[in-house]
Amino acid sequence: MLKLSTFVVGCVLAASVLSAQKLDFQDTGAPLKPAVVDAQIAAALKDVSVPVIRRNIETLVAFKTRLSIGSAETLPPGVGAIAASEYIKGKFEEYSKACGGCLEVKTDDFIQPASKANGSRVLRDARMVNVYAVLKGTDPAQAKRIYLITGHYDTRNTDVMDAHGDAPGANDDTSGTAVSMECARVLSKHKFPATIIFLTVPGEEQGLQASAHFAKMARSEGWDLEGVLNNDIVGGNTTPGETHQSKTRIRVFSENVPQNATVDEMKRLIQYGNESDTPSRELARETLDVSRTYFHVPPATPADSKLPYTLSPVMQMRLDRYGRGGDHRSFNNQGFAAVRLTEWREDYNHQHNNVRVENGVQYGDLLQYDDFDYIAKVARLNAATLATMASAPGQPKSATMFAQNQDNNSVMSFTASDGAPSDTWYQVVWRETSASDWQYASNAAKYSDMVKGAAHTITVPISKDNVYFGIRSCDAHGHCSAAVAPVPAVPVRPELQPAK
Ligand SMILES: [Zn+2]
């Protein structure tokens, strides 16, 4: 009879043999660790002010309607989108004055021509004013690289053509507008090597015209715009009786297959399963990476919801919610990486509705449903993400996976971004193909050929078929760019070619 002690020892040995076996992707590098806290970024986050956010939202709501087709001539003074744009511009100028003129405050003021097309929401020419503040990068070699945050300050009620009825829009999207403004206020007190732009746009509810106008300008002027954070409906809707709202989560929506991808690019994505490693998806992962440094991550309890640093960005692996759009699409359409941040659960009685009480139910996008503590947390997450990316070197360029060799290695190459400082180092990150976020990272010391220099070829002893890889640029303090997925340098297989 087997003695119990022998049996126990045998089990322990078996377990230790099992736990000692490491798979190739675990045996190379190490589990991804959060970056160390940057004191400058921590100071900016601490500076985010609930009362300031609240005041900006209350003031904007007092413009009553901010529908973008509300004619300034037919509205009383102090009402409408144009009047609101002047308030936002004034605040940006005030923030700039406080930092010795560090912000360049600009407008992109244009006439959106009337359209008679089916479904048009602009039936007469409408003046639209994008208001933005530029915090120029302090490193001449990196200042051309730009990160941008946006929110829309126009609002609507039930009838998207009602230019005169009240449309407070306290959540949609005064909350996102206030986040752009607060990021401008707190980040303008600090210096970053790359440039940050704080944008607020009208026209979202009429069909994204103003963000489209801005994104086209960025494309036609050749901006090196590496990431766009669009905050739309981040008010943390607090409706009595709503028990499933989460004040510790924020959704981050991102496109997978880029809307401007060529047929060949799409086929490549299909063949190698890289559709979840497109630039916008990598930008979404960057918000998660930053949150691990500055925020408490799950499991968070409802009791944590008021803590100023308890917020988890949650990747939503789709472009946007069902039947809805947002300004990130305008940037996606121009080929830029852009994501949308939105509260966990929306209340559809409290957006796109006339203010009224019907059968005892209150409708309308009213101030009373905004949670200013939550909006401040969202502002902190945005500020930390912008500041991290603007402190890090730019993303690696021309990242390529050489997949011809039939072996269990992964050979990748890339070049440094323009103006990358001499202390830039590059980190390879990877995850199992069924995981949504990065799990492991290369140990730079182990791959001396990855450190410094302009062009690199790396061989990582992990099967390229079992994981997804990304490469990111980091500085000596541990600020890392969003990752870039290496593009397979192999032809699309013949059976995926279009039939002749
Ligand atoms: Zn909106």
Boltz pocket constraint, residues with backbone or C-beta under 6 A from the ligand:
constraints:
  - pocket:
      binder: B
      contacts: [[A, 152], [A, 172], [A, 173], [A, 204], [A, 232], [A, 233], [A, 325]]
      max_distance: 6.0
